[in-house]
């Protein structure tokens, strides 16, 4: 899939064009633009990915990315409440 190198930030070197295209698409999304993106768990068919994003101002968020529909859905983050949560912060 890719080799990741880390210096001041993590940089992927893609071996799979489809994943490279997905990553470029993710980088352009307003909700996560400018944040570091890490790929996490995925379904067996590789269509749903749990990705992590973060920056110096946002230490961590998790998103569900549907590769087929190109839909990005917020799951939870360290500075925002979980989806559907009614508990106070």
Secondary structure, DSSP 8 states (H G I E B T S, - for coil): -EEEEESSSEEEEES-HHHHHHHHHHHT-TTTTTSEEEEEEE-TTS-EEEEEEE-SS---EEEEEETTTTEEEEEEESSS--TT--S--
